[in-house]
Amino acid sequence: MADERRYGEDEVGEIFSLATSEGEAALPALSQQEGLTLAELQEVGREIGVSPERVAQAAATLDGRPGSVPARTLLGVPVTVGRIVDLPREATDREWQFLVAELRETFGEKGEVSAEGGVREWSHGKLHAVLEETEAGHRLRLGAESDGAAGAMSMGFVGIGMALFFFIVMIAADRTGGALVIPTLFALAGAGALVGTRMLLPKWTDQVGDQMDHIAGRAQALLEAAPREETDD
């Protein structure tokens, strides 16, 4: 079929990494430029002693992973984290309640719940989870933005700018020596804010990304089962 799913080079490597155990035969070099279909992957698997079932299971695992949302960056460091999770069906009210409870436990925040026009949302500050319908079905969108990162970096740039300003003024007034302690302090404070924020952001993005992946897995597992019949209390 013309629209059959094809896996790129990185995806092929990931699939066989999932399908094989340490010590098994290495993946041979692949020459296909347009990617491989599942059937072609299974044929490669047979050549290296990996069963078609294991290849199919690994491919399904890869396909089921949440997609990352392009992050907004400052100084080359991401300040936002996002995931998009395709869901097998629409969540019932009861399942949405379970998911909200999981969100609260995972992120440690009660948050606020809202619903409008078939869209359900849980949010806390710049952190949100949205259940919505798309042309292809249903999905869960997760997003977060670092609190204070932009402000901290702005203060850092302000500190360095003030240091440069005072340095120029003092040089022009021929007031060097001990008077340079003021621009030096501004420069140190500004650089400290920039370096500190830049060092902490990767840890934050990794932590929030792991939390979102956990929520994505729980949502998919919850909706893979047939919906329970809901009754009024």
C-alpha positions as CSV (number, residue, x, y, z in Angstrom):
1,M,0.0,0.0,0.0
2,A,1.2,3.5,-0.9
3,D,0.4,4.9,2.5
4,E,1.9,2.0,4.5
5,R,3.9,3.2,7.5
6,R,7.6,3.4,6.8
7,Y,10.2,3.7,9.6
8,G,13.3,5.9,9.1
9,E,16.9,5.0,10.0
10,D,16.7,6.2,13.6
11,E,13.3,4.5,14.1
12,V,14.7,1.2,12.7
13,G,17.6,1.3,15.1
14,E,15.2,2.0,18.0
15,I,12.9,-0.9,17.0
16,F,15.7,-3.4,16.9
17,S,17.1,-2.1,20.1
18,L,13.7,-2.8,21.7
19,A,13.3,-6.2,20.0
20,T,16.7,-7.6,20.7
21,S,18.5,-8.5,23.9
22,E,22.1,-7.7,24.7
23,G,24.4,-10.2,23.0
24,E,22.2,-10.9,20.0
25,A,23.3,-10.3,16.4
26,A,23.9,-6.8,15.4
27,L,21.6,-5.0,12.9
28,P,23.0,-5.2,9.4
29,A,23.6,-2.0,7.3
30,L,20.5,-0.8,5.6
31,S,20.5,0.9,2.2
32,Q,16.8,1.9,1.8
33,Q,16.5,5.6,1.7
34,E,12.7,5.9,2.1
35,G,12.5,3.8,5.2
36,L,11.3,0.2,5.8
37,T,7.8,-1.1,6.2
38,L,6.9,-3.5,9.1
39,A,7.0,-6.5,6.7
40,E,10.5,-5.4,5.6
41,L,11.6,-5.0,9.2
42,Q,10.3,-8.4,10.0
43,E,12.3,-9.9,7.1
44,V,15.5,-8.2,8.4
45,G,14.7,-9.6,11.8
46,R,14.5,-13.1,10.4
47,E,18.0,-12.6,8.9
48,I,19.5,-11.8,12.4
49,G,17.4,-14.3,14.4
50,V,14.7,-12.0,15.7
51,S,11.1,-13.3,15.5
52,P,8.5,-11.3,13.5
53,E,6.4,-11.1,16.6
54,R,9.1,-9.4,18.6
55,V,9.7,-6.9,15.8
56,A,6.0,-6.2,15.5
57,Q,5.7,-5.7,19.3
58,A,8.7,-3.3,19.3
59,A,7.2,-1.3,16.4
60,A,3.9,-1.0,18.2
61,T,5.8,0.2,21.3
62,L,7.5,2.9,19.3
63,D,4.3,3.9,17.6
64,G,2.6,4.2,21.0
65,R,5.1,6.6,22.4
66,P,3.9,10.2,22.8
67,G,5.1,12.7,20.3
68,S,7.2,15.6,21.5
69,V,6.1,19.1,20.8
70,P,8.9,21.5,19.5
71,A,10.2,23.4,22.5
72,R,10.7,27.2,22.9
73,T,14.2,28.0,23.9
74,L,16.2,30.7,25.6
75,L,20.0,30.8,25.1
76,G,19.7,27.4,23.3
77,V,18.0,25.8,26.3
78,P,14.4,24.6,26.2
79,V,12.0,26.5,28.5
80,T,8.9,24.5,27.5
81,V,8.0,20.8,27.4
82,G,5.1,19.2,25.5
83,R,3.7,15.9,24.5
84,I,0.9,14.8,22.1
85,V,-0.6,11.4,22.8
86,D,-3.0,9.7,20.3
87,L,-5.7,7.9,22.1
88,P,-7.7,4.9,20.9
89,R,-11.1,6.4,21.8
90,E,-12.8,9.1,23.7
91,A,-12.5,9.0,27.5
92,T,-15.6,8.6,29.6
93,D,-16.4,11.0,32.5
94,R,-15.2,8.3,34.9
95,E,-11.9,7.8,33.0
96,W,-11.3,11.5,32.9
97,Q,-11.7,11.6,36.7
98,F,-9.1,8.8,37.0
99,L,-6.7,10.8,34.7
100,V,-7.2,14.0,36.7
101,A,-6.3,12.1,39.9
102,E,-3.2,10.7,38.2
103,L,-2.2,14.2,37.0
104,R,-2.6,15.6,40.6
105,E,-0.5,12.8,42.1
106,T,2.2,12.9,39.4
107,F,2.7,16.7,39.4
108,G,1.8,17.3,43.1
109,E,-0.7,20.0,42.3
110,K,-4.5,20.0,42.7
111,G,-5.0,22.2,39.6
112,E,-8.2,23.3,38.1
113,V,-10.6,21.3,35.9
114,S,-12.7,22.8,33.1
115,A,-14.7,21.6,30.1
116,E,-16.0,23.5,27.1
117,G,-17.3,22.3,23.7
118,G,-16.1,18.7,24.2
119,V,-12.7,19.8,25.3
120,R,-11.6,18.8,28.8
121,E,-8.7,20.5,30.5
122,W,-6.7,20.2,33.7
123,S,-4.3,23.1,34.4
124,H,-2.1,24.6,37.1
125,G,-0.3,27.8,36.2
126,K,1.7,27.2,33.0
127,L,1.1,23.4,33.2
128,H,-1.9,21.9,31.4
129,A,-3.4,18.7,30.1
130,V,-6.1,18.8,27.4
131,L,-8.3,16.0,26.1
132,E,-9.7,16.9,22.7
133,E,-11.1,15.4,19.5
134,T,-9.2,15.7,16.2
135,E,-10.0,14.7,12.6
136,A,-8.2,11.4,13.2
137,G,-9.7,10.6,16.6
138,H,-8.9,11.7,20.1
139,R,-5.7,12.9,21.7
140,L,-4.2,14.2,25.0
141,R,-2.0,17.4,24.8
142,L,0.4,18.0,27.7
143,G,2.4,21.2,28.0
144,A,4.4,23.1,30.5
145,E,6.5,26.3,30.6
146,S,9.2,26.9,33.2
147,D,8.1,29.4,35.8
148,G,10.5,32.3,36.2
149,A,13.1,31.2,33.6
150,A,12.4,34.1,31.2
151,G,12.4,36.5,34.1
152,A,15.6,35.2,35.6
153,M,17.4,35.4,32.3
154,S,16.1,38.9,31.7
155,M,17.4,40.0,35.1
156,G,20.7,38.5,34.1
157,F,20.9,40.5,30.9
158,V,19.9,43.6,32.8
159,G,22.6,43.0,35.4
160,I,25.3,42.7,32.7
161,G,23.9,45.7,30.9
162,M,24.1,47.8,34.0
163,A,27.6,46.6,34.7
164,L,28.6,47.7,31.2
165,F,26.9,51.1,31.6
166,F,28.6,51.9,34.9
167,F,31.9,50.7,33.6
168,I,31.7,53.1,30.6
169,V,30.6,56.0,32.8
170,M,33.4,55.5,35.3
171,I,36.0,55.1,32.6
172,A,34.7,58.4,31.0
173,A,34.9,60.1,34.3
174,D,38.3,58.6,35.1
175,R,37.0,57.0,38.2
176,T,38.6,53.6,38.1
177,G,40.1,51.6,40.9
178,G,37.9,50.8,43.8
179,A,34.9,52.4,42.1
180,L,34.8,49.5,39.7
181,V,33.4,47.3,42.4
182,I,29.9,48.4,41.5
183,P,29.9,47.3,37.9
184,T,31.8,44.2,38.9
185,L,29.0,43.3,41.4
186,F,26.3,43.9,38.7
187,A,28.2,41.7,36.2
188,L,28.6,38.9,38.7
189,A,24.9,39.0,39.7
190,G,23.9,39.0,36.0
191,A,26.2,36.2,35.0
192,G,25.1,34.2,38.0
193,A,21.5,34.5,37.1
194,L,22.2,33.4,33.5
195,V,24.4,30.5,34.3
196,G,22.3,29.3,37.2
197,T,19.1,29.3,35.1
198,R,20.8,27.7,32.2
199,M,22.2,24.9,34.4
200,L,18.8,24.2,36.1
201,L,16.6,24.2,33.0
202,P,17.8,20.9,31.5
203,K,17.1,19.1,34.8
204,W,13.6,20.7,34.8
205,T,12.8,19.7,31.3
206,D,14.0,16.1,31.9
207,Q,11.9,15.8,35.1
208,V,8.7,17.2,33.5
209,G,9.3,15.2,30.4
210,D,9.4,12.0,32.4
211,Q,6.2,13.0,34.3
212,M,4.5,13.6,31.0
213,D,5.6,10.3,29.6
214,H,4.2,8.6,32.7
215,I,0.8,10.4,32.2
216,A,0.8,9.4,28.5
217,G,1.4,5.8,29.3
218,R,-1.4,5.8,31.9
219,A,-3.8,7.5,29.6
220,Q,-3.1,5.0,26.8
221,A,-3.4,2.0,29.1
222,L,-6.6,3.4,30.6
223,L,-8.3,3.8,27.2
224,E,-7.1,0.6,25.6
225,A,-9.6,-1.3,27.7
226,A,-13.3,-1.2,26.8
227,P,-15.2,1.6,28.5
228,R,-17.2,0.6,31.6
229,E,-20.8,1.4,31.6
230,E,-21.4,4.4,33.8
231,T,-24.4,4.6,36.1
232,D,-25.9,7.5,38.1
233,D,-25.4,7.4,41.8
